[in-house]
Amino acid sequence: MRAAYISHVTRWVAGLIACGVAVLAGCGGGGSESAPAGHIAVRSHAFADGQTIPTAYTCSGKDISPPLSWSGVPSGAARLTLQMNDLTAHFLHWKVTGIEPGTREVAAGRTPAGGTAGKNAFGKVGYGGPCPPRGDDPHRYAFTVVALGRDGKVLDRGSLVGTFSRD
C-alpha cells in the first residue's frame, strides 16, 4: 500500500511540474477565469465537516463509501461529478461522473444515480477508502461535488472534508 502512495506521489509531482511548465509557457488554456467558490453544501450523517471519518468507510473497516447528501446545485447544471481526494497525499480515492443533476444524495456503499465510477489511484474502479500509511498524522479527505453546465464548464462546487489516521 505504501509503495502505491509513493508511486502515485511521484507521478503527481511529475505531472504538477509539467503542468506548471505548460502554464508558464502560456499553453495552459485556462485564461484568467477560475472555478466559482463553493456554494454546494455537502454533508454526511456519518461525520461532520472537519471530523474523523468512521472506520467503516476506510480500509481498516468495510471500505465502503459513506452516505452523502448535497444541496445548492445551480438550476443550469447538466450533470454532476463526485470525487474523494486525499488532500494530504494528493491521492484520488473515488471519482464518479455523469451524475443526474437532480440527484441530491447517495447511500453508503452505492454509486449516485446515473453516475459512472471511474478508476481511482489504487488502480481499481470505484471507491477506495482512506488508507494512509500507519503512523502518519491524520490525512484530510475531501468529498467534492461539482456542477457542470451543458458546455462542461464548472458552475459551482462544494466539499465535505474528513480526517483519518491509522495507528
C-alpha positions as CSV (number, residue, x, y, z in Angstrom):
1,M,0.0,0.0,0.0
2,R,2.8,2.4,0.9
3,A,4.5,1.7,-2.4
4,A,1.3,2.7,-4.2
5,Y,1.3,6.0,-2.4
6,I,4.9,6.7,-3.1
7,S,4.4,5.8,-6.8
8,H,1.3,7.9,-7.0
9,V,3.0,10.9,-5.3
10,T,6.0,10.6,-7.7
11,R,3.6,10.7,-10.7
12,W,1.7,13.6,-9.2
13,V,4.8,15.7,-8.7
14,A,5.9,15.0,-12.2
15,G,2.5,16.0,-13.5
16,L,2.5,19.1,-11.4
17,I,5.9,20.2,-12.7
18,A,4.7,19.5,-16.3
19,C,1.5,21.5,-15.7
20,G,3.5,24.4,-14.2
21,V,5.8,24.5,-17.2
22,A,2.8,24.4,-19.6
23,V,1.1,27.3,-17.7
24,L,4.3,29.4,-17.7
25,A,4.7,28.7,-21.4
26,G,1.2,30.1,-22.0
27,C,-0.4,26.9,-23.1
28,G,-2.5,26.2,-20.0
29,G,-5.6,27.0,-22.0
30,G,-7.4,28.2,-18.8
31,G,-7.2,32.0,-19.3
32,S,-7.8,34.0,-16.1
33,E,-11.2,32.5,-15.4
34,S,-11.3,30.4,-12.3
35,A,-14.0,28.0,-11.0
36,P,-16.6,29.6,-8.7
37,A,-16.3,29.4,-5.0
38,G,-18.2,26.5,-3.3
39,H,-21.9,27.1,-2.8
40,I,-22.9,23.5,-2.9
41,A,-23.3,22.2,0.6
42,V,-22.0,18.6,1.0
43,R,-22.9,16.7,4.2
44,S,-22.9,13.2,5.7
45,H,-24.8,11.9,8.6
46,A,-21.8,9.6,9.3
47,F,-19.4,12.5,10.2
48,A,-19.3,16.3,10.3
49,D,-17.1,18.6,8.3
50,G,-13.6,18.5,9.8
51,Q,-14.3,15.4,11.9
52,T,-12.9,11.9,11.8
53,I,-14.3,9.6,9.1
54,P,-15.7,6.5,10.8
55,T,-13.6,3.3,10.4
56,A,-16.4,1.5,8.4
57,Y,-15.7,3.8,5.5
58,T,-11.9,3.2,5.4
59,C,-9.5,0.4,4.5
60,S,-9.5,-0.5,8.2
61,G,-13.2,-1.3,8.1
62,K,-15.8,-2.2,5.5
63,D,-14.1,0.1,2.9
64,I,-17.4,1.3,1.6
65,S,-18.3,4.9,0.6
66,P,-20.0,7.0,3.3
67,P,-23.6,8.3,2.9
68,L,-23.5,11.7,1.4
69,S,-26.1,14.4,0.6
70,W,-25.8,17.8,-1.1
71,S,-27.9,20.9,-1.8
72,G,-27.4,24.2,-3.6
73,V,-26.9,22.7,-7.1
74,P,-27.4,25.6,-9.6
75,S,-30.5,25.2,-11.8
76,G,-28.4,25.2,-15.0
77,A,-26.4,22.1,-14.1
78,A,-26.4,19.5,-16.8
79,R,-24.5,16.9,-14.8
80,L,-22.6,16.4,-11.5
81,T,-19.3,14.8,-10.6
82,L,-18.3,13.5,-7.2
83,Q,-14.7,12.9,-6.1
84,M,-12.9,11.9,-3.0
85,N,-9.3,13.1,-2.7
86,D,-6.7,12.7,0.0
87,L,-5.6,16.3,0.3
88,T,-2.5,15.3,2.3
89,A,-1.1,12.8,-0.2
90,H,-2.8,14.1,-3.4
91,F,-4.3,10.7,-4.0
92,L,-7.7,10.1,-5.8
93,H,-9.8,7.6,-3.9
94,W,-13.1,7.9,-5.8
95,K,-14.4,9.6,-8.9
96,V,-18.0,9.4,-10.2
97,T,-19.0,11.2,-13.4
98,G,-22.3,11.7,-15.2
99,I,-24.5,12.0,-12.1
100,E,-28.0,13.2,-12.8
101,P,-28.3,16.9,-11.8
102,G,-31.5,16.2,-9.7
103,T,-29.6,13.7,-7.6
104,R,-29.2,15.0,-4.0
105,E,-27.8,12.0,-2.1
106,V,-26.1,8.7,-2.3
107,A,-26.4,5.9,0.2
108,A,-23.4,4.2,1.9
109,G,-21.6,1.8,-0.5
110,R,-23.6,3.0,-3.6
111,T,-22.9,5.0,-6.8
112,P,-25.0,8.1,-7.2
113,A,-28.0,7.9,-9.7
114,G,-26.9,8.0,-13.3
115,G,-23.2,8.1,-12.3
116,T,-20.3,6.0,-13.6
117,A,-17.5,5.2,-11.3
118,G,-14.0,5.7,-12.7
119,K,-10.6,4.3,-11.9
120,N,-9.0,5.5,-8.6
121,A,-5.3,5.9,-7.8
122,F,-5.3,2.3,-6.4
123,G,-5.9,1.2,-10.0
124,K,-9.4,0.0,-9.2
125,V,-12.8,1.2,-10.4
126,G,-15.0,2.6,-7.7
127,Y,-14.4,3.7,-4.1
128,G,-11.2,3.0,-2.2
129,G,-11.4,4.3,1.3
130,P,-8.9,6.3,3.3
131,C,-5.8,4.2,4.0
132,P,-2.9,6.4,5.0
133,P,0.4,4.8,6.0
134,R,0.4,3.6,9.6
135,G,1.9,6.2,11.9
136,D,1.2,9.2,9.6
137,D,-0.5,12.2,11.1
138,P,-4.2,12.3,10.1
139,H,-4.8,12.8,6.4
140,R,-7.5,15.1,5.2
141,Y,-10.1,13.8,2.7
142,A,-12.4,16.0,0.6
143,F,-15.6,14.7,-0.8
144,T,-16.3,17.2,-3.6
145,V,-19.5,17.7,-5.7
146,V,-19.0,19.7,-8.9
147,A,-21.9,21.0,-11.0
148,L,-21.2,21.2,-14.7
149,G,-23.1,23.2,-17.4
150,R,-24.0,21.8,-20.8
151,D,-20.7,23.1,-22.2
152,G,-18.8,21.2,-19.5
153,K,-17.9,24.5,-17.7
154,V,-17.8,24.3,-13.9
155,L,-20.9,26.2,-12.5
156,D,-20.3,25.5,-8.8
157,R,-18.7,23.1,-6.3
158,G,-18.7,22.2,-2.7
159,S,-16.8,19.9,-0.4
160,L,-17.0,18.0,2.9
161,V,-13.7,17.3,4.5
162,G,-13.0,14.5,7.0
163,T,-9.8,13.2,8.6
164,F,-8.4,9.7,9.2
165,S,-5.2,8.1,10.5
166,R,-4.1,4.6,11.3
167,D,-2.0,3.7,14.3
